[in-house]
Amino acid sequence: MTAIERTAYPRFTRAPSAKELRELYTPTSAEKDFVNSKVRGASQKFALMILLKVYQRLHYFPEPQTIPGSLIGHVRDSLRLPPEVVPDMVVLQKL
């Protein structure tokens, strides 16, 4: 049987592995440059990067509350953001 994340309607795995986070959700330098060129604030950059990485995987924008915390934490660590920076949900809700 095909895993749900590999179907026509992909979804997040319940608990993404470290390998999955690293391979699928680690921002490249080109993606970082893109995000830096589009928005200014750390919270907005954080939100846009999350959306970019999620869209690349799912091919749609999910409800923000369905994005796994481990994915958000991985993107935060990849961008070297402090824990007090949270993604700007206004950016997430406009899409």
Rosetta blueprint (number, residue, H / E / L):
1 M L
2 T L
3 A L
4 I H
5 E H
6 R H
7 T L
8 A L
9 Y L
10 P L
11 R L
12 F L
13 T L
14 R L
15 A L
16 P L
17 S L
18 A H
19 K H
20 E H
21 L H
22 R H
23 E H
24 L H
25 Y H
26 T L
27 P L
28 T L
29 S H
30 A H
31 E H
32 K H
33 D H
34 F H
35 V H
36 N H
37 S H
38 K H
39 V L
40 R L
41 G L
42 A H
43 S H
44 Q H
45 K H
46 F H
47 A H
48 L H
49 M H
50 I H
51 L H
52 L H
53 K H
54 V H
55 Y H
56 Q H
57 R H
58 L H
59 H L
60 Y L
61 F L
62 P L
63 E L
64 P H
65 Q H
66 T H
67 I L
68 P L
69 G H
70 S H
71 L H
72 I H
73 G H
74 H H
75 V H
76 R H
77 D H
78 S H
79 L L
80 R L
81 L L
82 P L
83 P L
84 E L
85 V L
86 V L
87 P L
88 D L
89 M H
90 V H
91 V H
92 L H
93 Q H
94 K H
95 L L
